[in-house]
């Protein structure tokens, strides 16, 4: 089941060895794995954006309020235990 969130602050990803690229503010679909989060969004009309970031980075963005999970799509407790 997909989860959805809102990008509400500066959230970036780094493709390969390139410079960080900002994910546009707005709604994204989130697929969580124990070690990563895959985010997809509409980059432009009819053009999808897609990236995977480390799960720890995703969790930090949520903690900092830069990504806000939609209330009925809270992540399952599959994050690694400390």
Biopython code that builds the backbone (N, CA, C, O; Angstrom):
import numpy as np
from Bio.PDB.StructureBuilder import StructureBuilder

atoms = [
    (1, "UNK", "N", (0.849, -1.179, 0.000)),
    (1, "UNK", "CA", (0.000, 0.000, 0.000)),
    (1, "UNK", "C", (0.895, 1.243, 0.000)),
    (1, "UNK", "O", (1.769, 1.373, 0.856)),
    (2, "UNK", "N", (0.687, 2.137, -0.934)),
    (2, "UNK", "CA", (1.530, 3.335, -0.970)),
    (2, "UNK", "C", (1.251, 4.244, 0.222)),
    (2, "UNK", "O", (0.151, 4.279, 0.773)),
    (3, "UNK", "N", (2.282, 4.964, 0.586)),
    (3, "UNK", "CA", (2.173, 5.985, 1.620)),
    (3, "UNK", "C", (2.410, 7.319, 0.932)),
    (3, "UNK", "O", (3.114, 7.391, -0.075)),
    (4, "UNK", "N", (1.824, 8.362, 1.475)),
    (4, "UNK", "CA", (1.994, 9.681, 0.889)),
    (4, "UNK", "C", (2.488, 10.660, 1.946)),
    (4, "UNK", "O", (2.226, 10.501, 3.138)),
    (5, "UNK", "N", (3.199, 11.663, 1.484)),
    (5, "UNK", "CA", (3.745, 12.684, 2.369)),
    (5, "UNK", "C", (3.794, 14.001, 1.610)),
    (5, "UNK", "O", (3.640, 14.041, 0.390)),
    (6, "UNK", "N", (4.012, 15.077, 2.359)),
    (6, "UNK", "CA", (4.197, 16.400, 1.769)),
    (6, "UNK", "C", (5.635, 16.839, 2.030)),
    (6, "UNK", "O", (6.134, 16.753, 3.151)),
    (7, "UNK", "N", (6.285, 17.309, 0.972)),
    (7, "UNK", "CA", (7.585, 17.950, 1.128)),
    (7, "UNK", "C", (7.282, 19.386, 1.540)),
    (7, "UNK", "O", (6.662, 20.137, 0.786)),
    (8, "UNK", "N", (7.722, 19.764, 2.736)),
    (8, "UNK", "CA", (7.380, 21.077, 3.269)),
    (8, "UNK", "C", (8.616, 21.932, 3.549)),
    (8, "UNK", "O", (8.496, 23.059, 4.028)),
    (9, "UNK", "N", (9.777, 21.409, 3.258)),
    (9, "UNK", "CA", (11.023, 22.144, 3.474)),
    (9, "UNK", "C", (12.034, 21.741, 2.416)),
    (9, "UNK", "O", (11.687, 21.091, 1.430)),
    (10, "UNK", "N", (13.278, 22.128, 2.622)),
    (10, "UNK", "CA", (14.318, 21.799, 1.645)),
    (10, "UNK", "C", (14.740, 20.340, 1.818)),
    (10, "UNK", "O", (15.379, 19.973, 2.804)),
    (11, "UNK", "N", (14.366, 19.523, 0.838)),
    (11, "UNK", "CA", (14.699, 18.099, 0.811)),
    (11, "UNK", "C", (15.479, 17.860, -0.477)),
    (11, "UNK", "O", (15.013, 18.203, -1.564)),
    (12, "UNK", "N", (16.658, 17.274, -0.353)),
    (12, "UNK", "CA", (17.497, 17.058, -1.531)),
    (12, "UNK", "C", (17.904, 15.604, -1.660)),
    (12, "UNK", "O", (17.852, 14.831, -0.704)),
    (13, "UNK", "N", (18.312, 15.256, -2.869)),
    (13, "UNK", "CA", (18.944, 13.960, -3.134)),
    (13, "UNK", "C", (20.153, 14.229, -4.015)),
    (13, "UNK", "O", (20.227, 15.252, -4.695)),
    (14, "UNK", "N", (21.093, 13.305, -3.994)),
    (14, "UNK", "CA", (22.321, 13.473, -4.757)),
    (14, "UNK", "C", (22.461, 12.320, -5.741)),
    (14, "UNK", "O", (22.726, 11.191, -5.330)),
    (15, "UNK", "N", (22.287, 12.583, -7.028)),
    (15, "UNK", "CA", (22.422, 11.521, -8.020)),
    (15, "UNK", "C", (23.903, 11.215, -8.281)),
    (15, "UNK", "O", (24.660, 12.089, -8.704)),
    (16, "UNK", "N", (24.300, 9.981, -8.028)),
    (16, "UNK", "CA", (25.698, 9.604, -8.267)),
    (16, "UNK", "C", (26.650, 10.506, -7.522)),
    (16, "UNK", "O", (26.494, 10.729, -6.321)),
    (17, "UNK", "N", (27.633, 11.024, -8.226)),
    (17, "UNK", "CA", (28.611, 11.941, -7.630)),
    (17, "UNK", "C", (28.255, 13.395, -7.903)),
    (17, "UNK", "O", (29.086, 14.284, -7.716)),
    (18, "UNK", "N", (27.017, 13.644, -8.348)),
    (18, "UNK", "CA", (26.609, 14.996, -8.734)),
    (18, "UNK", "C", (26.277, 15.885, -7.560)),
    (18, "UNK", "O", (26.426, 15.502, -6.400)),
    (19, "UNK", "N", (25.831, 17.065, -7.880)),
    (19, "UNK", "CA", (25.426, 18.051, -6.878)),
    (19, "UNK", "C", (24.029, 17.714, -6.360)),
    (19, "UNK", "O", (23.229, 17.122, -7.086)),
    (20, "UNK", "N", (23.724, 18.086, -5.108)),
    (20, "UNK", "CA", (22.380, 17.840, -4.567)),
    (20, "UNK", "C", (21.311, 18.547, -5.407)),
    (20, "UNK", "O", (21.504, 19.669, -5.876)),
    (21, "UNK", "N", (20.192, 17.864, -5.579)),
    (21, "UNK", "CA", (19.042, 18.393, -6.315)),
    (21, "UNK", "C", (17.861, 18.445, -5.356)),
    (21, "UNK", "O", (17.586, 17.481, -4.641)),
    (22, "UNK", "N", (17.165, 19.581, -5.347)),
    (22, "UNK", "CA", (16.025, 19.745, -4.446)),
    (22, "UNK", "C", (14.787, 19.065, -5.022)),
    (22, "UNK", "O", (14.490, 19.175, -6.212)),
    (23, "UNK", "N", (14.076, 18.363, -4.151)),
    (23, "UNK", "CA", (12.780, 17.783, -4.514)),
    (23, "UNK", "C", (11.752, 18.892, -4.317)),
    (23, "UNK", "O", (11.726, 19.518, -3.257)),
    (24, "UNK", "N", (10.899, 19.150, -5.317)),
    (24, "UNK", "CA", (9.940, 20.253, -5.183)),
    (24, "UNK", "C", (8.956, 20.030, -4.033)),
    (24, "UNK", "O", (8.574, 18.900, -3.729)),
    (25, "UNK", "N", (8.562, 21.126, -3.413)),
    (25, "UNK", "CA", (7.565, 21.038, -2.349)),
    (25, "UNK", "C", (6.253, 20.544, -2.944)),
    (25, "UNK", "O", (5.884, 20.897, -4.064)),
    (26, "UNK", "N", (5.568, 19.731, -2.176)),
    (26, "UNK", "CA", (4.302, 19.173, -2.631)),
    (26, "UNK", "C", (4.195, 17.718, -2.221)),
    (26, "UNK", "O", (4.992, 17.214, -1.430)),
    (27, "UNK", "N", (3.196, 17.056, -2.774)),
    (27, "UNK", "CA", (2.878, 15.670, -2.406)),
    (27, "UNK", "C", (3.819, 14.699, -3.102)),
    (27, "UNK", "O", (4.121, 14.842, -4.287)),
    (28, "UNK", "N", (4.277, 13.706, -2.344)),
    (28, "UNK", "CA", (5.109, 12.641, -2.892)),
    (28, "UNK", "C", (4.564, 11.298, -2.433)),
    (28, "UNK", "O", (3.917, 11.196, -1.390)),
    (29, "UNK", "N", (4.835, 10.280, -3.221)),
    (29, "UNK", "CA", (4.549, 8.909, -2.806)),
    (29, "UNK", "C", (5.821, 8.351, -2.203)),
    (29, "UNK", "O", (6.916, 8.587, -2.714)),
    (30, "UNK", "N", (5.675, 7.608, -1.115)),
    (30, "UNK", "CA", (6.825, 7.098, -0.377)),
    (30, "UNK", "C", (6.719, 5.583, -0.262)),
    (30, "UNK", "O", (5.672, 5.051, 0.107)),
    (31, "UNK", "N", (7.817, 4.889, -0.583)),
    (31, "UNK", "CA", (7.932, 3.457, -0.350)),
    (31, "UNK", "C", (9.124, 3.257, 0.581)),
    (31, "UNK", "O", (10.261, 3.580, 0.234)),
    (32, "UNK", "N", (8.844, 2.716, 1.776)),
    (32, "UNK", "CA", (9.891, 2.568, 2.776)),
    (32, "UNK", "C", (10.425, 1.148, 2.817)),
    (32, "UNK", "O", (9.673, 0.179, 2.708)),
    (33, "UNK", "N", (11.734, 1.042, 2.976)),
    (33, "UNK", "CA", (12.417, -0.224, 3.206)),
    (33, "UNK", "C", (13.270, -0.017, 4.456)),
    (33, "UNK", "O", (13.460, 1.122, 4.881)),
    (34, "UNK", "N", (13.779, -1.075, 5.045)),
    (34, "UNK", "CA", (14.580, -0.903, 6.258)),
    (34, "UNK", "C", (15.781, 0.026, 6.075)),
    (34, "UNK", "O", (16.183, 0.706, 7.020)),
    (35, "UNK", "N", (16.360, 0.063, 4.870)),
    (35, "UNK", "CA", (17.565, 0.864, 4.664)),
    (35, "UNK", "C", (17.390, 2.051, 3.727)),
    (35, "UNK", "O", (18.341, 2.807, 3.528)),
    (36, "UNK", "N", (16.200, 2.243, 3.140)),
    (36, "UNK", "CA", (16.025, 3.332, 2.182)),
    (36, "UNK", "C", (14.568, 3.770, 2.110)),
    (36, "UNK", "O", (13.658, 3.086, 2.577)),
    (37, "UNK", "N", (14.389, 4.941, 1.505)),
    (37, "UNK", "CA", (13.049, 5.461, 1.214)),
    (37, "UNK", "C", (13.055, 5.881, -0.249)),
    (37, "UNK", "O", (13.921, 6.642, -0.682)),
    (38, "UNK", "N", (12.093, 5.385, -1.001)),
    (38, "UNK", "CA", (11.951, 5.772, -2.404)),
    (38, "UNK", "C", (10.829, 6.796, -2.495)),
    (38, "UNK", "O", (9.712, 6.556, -2.037)),
    (39, "UNK", "N", (11.141, 7.937, -3.089)),
    (39, "UNK", "CA", (10.182, 9.028, -3.222)),
    (39, "UNK", "C", (9.878, 9.240, -4.696)),
    (39, "UNK", "O", (10.787, 9.242, -5.527)),
    (40, "UNK", "N", (8.610, 9.416, -5.022)),
    (40, "UNK", "CA", (8.238, 9.740, -6.403)),
    (40, "UNK", "C", (7.261, 10.907, -6.374)),
    (40, "UNK", "O", (6.455, 11.051, -5.455)),
    (41, "UNK", "N", (7.359, 11.736, -7.412)),
    (41, "UNK", "CA", (6.559, 12.958, -7.500)),
    (41, "UNK", "C", (6.412, 13.338, -8.955)),
    (41, "UNK", "O", (7.072, 12.766, -9.823)),
    (42, "UNK", "N", (5.546, 14.304, -9.229)),
    (42, "UNK", "CA", (5.391, 14.828, -10.579)),
    (42, "UNK", "C", (6.340, 16.017, -10.725)),
    (42, "UNK", "O", (6.091, 17.094, -10.184)),
    (43, "UNK", "N", (7.430, 15.805, -11.464)),
    (43, "UNK", "CA", (8.447, 16.842, -11.646)),
    (43, "UNK", "C", (7.949, 17.959, -12.563)),
    (43, "UNK", "O", (8.264, 19.131, -12.359)),
    (44, "UNK", "N", (7.187, 17.586, -13.548)),
    (44, "UNK", "CA", (6.538, 18.520, -14.475)),
    (44, "UNK", "C", (5.321, 17.793, -15.010)),
    (44, "UNK", "O", (5.193, 16.583, -14.825)),
    (45, "UNK", "N", (4.435, 18.501, -15.663)),
    (45, "UNK", "CA", (3.211, 17.862, -16.150)),
    (45, "UNK", "C", (3.550, 16.644, -16.997)),
    (45, "UNK", "O", (4.169, 16.756, -18.055)),
    (46, "UNK", "N", (3.130, 15.470, -16.508)),
    (46, "UNK", "CA", (3.364, 14.224, -17.223)),
    (46, "UNK", "C", (4.768, 13.651, -17.080)),
    (46, "UNK", "O", (5.088, 12.650, -17.721)),
    (47, "UNK", "N", (5.610, 14.262, -16.255)),
    (47, "UNK", "CA", (6.983, 13.786, -16.060)),
    (47, "UNK", "C", (7.175, 13.435, -14.594)),
    (47, "UNK", "O", (7.005, 14.279, -13.714)),
    (48, "UNK", "N", (7.532, 12.179, -14.339)),
    (48, "UNK", "CA", (7.718, 11.709, -12.971)),
    (48, "UNK", "C", (9.142, 11.942, -12.498)),
    (48, "UNK", "O", (10.096, 11.816, -13.265)),
    (49, "UNK", "N", (9.269, 12.282, -11.226)),
    (49, "UNK", "CA", (10.559, 12.336, -10.557)),
    (49, "UNK", "C", (10.631, 11.148, -9.620)),
    (49, "UNK", "O", (9.621, 10.758, -9.035)),
    (50, "UNK", "N", (11.805, 10.571, -9.469)),
    (50, "UNK", "CA", (11.963, 9.381, -8.640)),
    (50, "UNK", "C", (13.371, 9.346, -8.086)),
    (50, "UNK", "O", (14.339, 9.571, -8.813)),
    (51, "UNK", "N", (13.486, 9.063, -6.789)),
    (51, "UNK", "CA", (14.807, 8.884, -6.179)),
    (51, "UNK", "C", (14.679, 8.006, -4.953)),
    (51, "UNK", "O", (13.599, 7.855, -4.381)),
    (52, "UNK", "N", (15.791, 7.436, -4.566)),
    (52, "UNK", "CA", (15.881, 6.702, -3.305)),
    (52, "UNK", "C", (16.924, 7.407, -2.442)),
    (52, "UNK", "O", (17.985, 7.802, -2.925)),
    (53, "UNK", "N", (16.605, 7.557, -1.167)),
    (53, "UNK", "CA", (17.540, 8.165, -0.232)),
    (53, "UNK", "C", (17.703, 7.205, 0.950)),
    (53, "UNK", "O", (16.835, 6.365, 1.192)),
    (54, "UNK", "N", (18.809, 7.326, 1.685)),
    (54, "UNK", "CA", (18.977, 6.477, 2.862)),
    (54, "UNK", "C", (17.832, 6.680, 3.857)),
    (54, "UNK", "O", (17.347, 7.798, 4.030)),
    (55, "UNK", "N", (17.406, 5.602, 4.505)),
    (55, "UNK", "CA", (16.299, 5.681, 5.465)),
    (55, "UNK", "C", (16.623, 6.651, 6.602)),
    (55, "UNK", "O", (15.741, 7.369, 7.072)),
    (56, "UNK", "N", (17.873, 6.678, 7.042)),
    (56, "UNK", "CA", (18.235, 7.596, 8.119)),
    (56, "UNK", "C", (18.037, 9.050, 7.693)),
    (56, "UNK", "O", (17.604, 9.879, 8.493)),
    (57, "UNK", "N", (18.352, 9.358, 6.433)),
    (57, "UNK", "CA", (18.157, 10.719, 5.916)),
    (57, "UNK", "C", (16.662, 11.044, 5.864)),
    (57, "UNK", "O", (16.250, 12.134, 6.261)),
    (58, "UNK", "N", (15.854, 10.107, 5.380)),
    (58, "UNK", "CA", (14.403, 10.295, 5.343)),
    (58, "UNK", "C", (13.865, 10.554, 6.750)),
    (58, "UNK", "O", (13.101, 11.495, 6.965)),
    (59, "UNK", "N", (14.270, 9.710, 7.711)),
    (59, "UNK", "CA", (13.795, 9.872, 9.087)),
    (59, "UNK", "C", (14.197, 11.230, 9.654)),
    (59, "UNK", "O", (13.425, 11.841, 10.394)),
    (60, "UNK", "N", (15.405, 11.713, 9.315)),
    (60, "UNK", "CA", (15.834, 13.037, 9.767)),
    (60, "UNK", "C", (14.958, 14.134, 9.164)),
    (60, "UNK", "O", (14.583, 15.077, 9.861)),
    (61, "UNK", "N", (14.627, 14.019, 7.869)),
    (61, "UNK", "CA", (13.748, 15.008, 7.235)),
    (61, "UNK", "C", (12.383, 15.038, 7.920)),
    (61, "UNK", "O", (11.815, 16.112, 8.120)),
    (62, "UNK", "N", (11.852, 13.866, 8.282)),
    (62, "UNK", "CA", (10.560, 13.808, 8.980)),
    (62, "UNK", "C", (10.695, 14.452, 10.355)),
    (62, "UNK", "O", (9.858, 15.264, 10.749)),
    (63, "UNK", "N", (11.747, 14.090, 11.084)),
    (63, "UNK", "CA", (11.966, 14.634, 12.424)),
    (63, "UNK", "C", (12.103, 16.157, 12.385)),
    (63, "UNK", "O", (11.617, 16.852, 13.277)),
    (64, "UNK", "N", (12.771, 16.672, 11.343)),
    (64, "UNK", "CA", (12.985, 18.117, 11.204)),
    (64, "UNK", "C", (11.781, 18.854, 10.633)),
    (64, "UNK", "O", (11.811, 20.080, 10.525)),
    (65, "UNK", "N", (10.709, 18.129, 10.260)),
    (65, "UNK", "CA", (9.507, 18.759, 9.730)),
    (65, "UNK", "C", (9.589, 19.124, 8.256)),
    (65, "UNK", "O", (8.727, 19.843, 7.752)),
    (66, "UNK", "N", (10.608, 18.643, 7.559)),
    (66, "UNK", "CA", (10.753, 18.939, 6.134)),
    (66, "UNK", "C", (9.927, 17.991, 5.267)),
    (66, "UNK", "O", (9.590, 18.312, 4.128)),
    (67, "UNK", "N", (9.607, 16.831, 5.814)),
    (67, "UNK", "CA", (8.678, 15.889, 5.190)),
    (67, "UNK", "C", (7.602, 15.609, 6.233)),
    (67, "UNK", "O", (7.902, 15.247, 7.371)),
    (68, "UNK", "N", (6.348, 15.781, 5.830)),
    (68, "UNK", "CA", (5.218, 15.530, 6.720)),
    (68, "UNK", "C", (4.404, 14.376, 6.161)),
    (68, "UNK", "O", (3.836, 14.475, 5.074)),
    (69, "UNK", "N", (4.352, 13.286, 6.909)),
    (69, "UNK", "CA", (3.572, 12.131, 6.469)),
    (69, "UNK", "C", (2.090, 12.430, 6.586)),
    (69, "UNK", "O", (1.651, 13.066, 7.544)),
    (70, "UNK", "N", (1.319, 11.968, 5.607)),
    (70, "UNK", "CA", (-0.129, 12.144, 5.689)),
    (70, "UNK", "C", (-0.656, 11.242, 6.794)),
    (70, "UNK", "O", (-0.174, 10.122, 6.956)),
    (71, "UNK", "N", (-1.641, 11.713, 7.558)),
    (71, "UNK", "CA", (-2.094, 11.005, 8.762)),
    (71, "UNK", "C", (-2.454, 9.544, 8.564)),
    (71, "UNK", "O", (-2.133, 8.719, 9.419)),
    (72, "UNK", "N", (-3.108, 9.197, 7.467)),
    (72, "UNK", "CA", (-3.510, 7.801, 7.283)),
    (72, "UNK", "C", (-2.459, 6.984, 6.537)),
    (72, "UNK", "O", (-2.750, 5.884, 6.067)),
    (73, "UNK", "N", (-1.243, 7.510, 6.424)),
    (73, "UNK", "CA", (-0.197, 6.741, 5.751)),
    (73, "UNK", "C", (1.097, 6.769, 6.558)),
    (73, "UNK", "O", (2.182, 6.942, 6.004)),
    (74, "UNK", "N", (0.970, 6.595, 7.874)),
    (74, "UNK", "CA", (2.147, 6.542, 8.736)),
    (74, "UNK", "C", (2.939, 5.286, 8.390)),
    (74, "UNK", "O", (2.355, 4.251, 8.067)),
    (75, "UNK", "N", (4.282, 5.374, 8.459)),
    (75, "UNK", "CA", (5.098, 4.224, 8.078)),
    (75, "UNK", "C", (4.948, 3.074, 9.053)),
    (75, "UNK", "O", (4.731, 3.267, 10.249)),
    (76, "UNK", "N", (5.069, 1.878, 8.513)),
    (76, "UNK", "CA", (5.098, 0.700, 9.362)),
    (76, "UNK", "C", (6.393, 0.722, 10.158)),
    (76, "UNK", "O", (7.343, 1.404, 9.776)),
    (77, "UNK", "N", (6.439, -0.002, 11.237)),
    (77, "UNK", "CA", (7.645, 0.042, 12.074)),
    (77, "UNK", "C", (8.713, -0.885, 11.508)),
    (77, "UNK", "O", (9.112, -1.855, 12.152)),
    (78, "UNK", "N", (9.173, -0.573, 10.289)),
    (78, "UNK", "CA", (10.215, -1.392, 9.685)),
    (78, "UNK", "C", (11.560, -0.673, 9.679)),
    (78, "UNK", "O", (12.501, -1.113, 9.018)),
    (79, "UNK", "N", (11.652, 0.454, 10.430)),
    (79, "UNK", "CA", (12.929, 1.144, 10.508)),
    (79, "UNK", "C", (13.844, 0.356, 11.431)),
    (79, "UNK", "O", (13.378, -0.287, 12.371)),
    (80, "UNK", "N", (15.151, 0.403, 11.165)),
    (80, "UNK", "CA", (16.093, -0.355, 11.965)),
    (80, "UNK", "C", (16.073, 0.097, 13.420)),
    (80, "UNK", "O", (15.923, 1.285, 13.707)),
    (81, "UNK", "N", (16.221, -0.835, 14.315)),
    (81, "UNK", "CA", (16.250, -0.521, 15.741)),
    (81, "UNK", "C", (17.599, 0.059, 16.104)),
    (81, "UNK", "O", (18.620, -0.301, 15.518)),
    (82, "UNK", "N", (17.601, 0.954, 17.068)),
    (82, "UNK", "CA", (18.855, 1.559, 17.508)),
    (82, "UNK", "C", (19.548, 0.693, 18.528)),
    (82, "UNK", "O", (20.623, 1.048, 19.011)),
]
sb = StructureBuilder()
sb.init_structure("model")
sb.init_model(0)
sb.init_chain("A")
sb.init_seg("    ")
for serial, (resi, resn, name, xyz) in enumerate(atoms, 1):
    if name == "N":
        sb.init_residue(resn, " ", resi, " ")
    sb.init_atom(name, np.array(xyz, "f"), 0.0, 1.0, " ", f" {name:<3s}", serial, name[0])
structure = sb.get_structure()
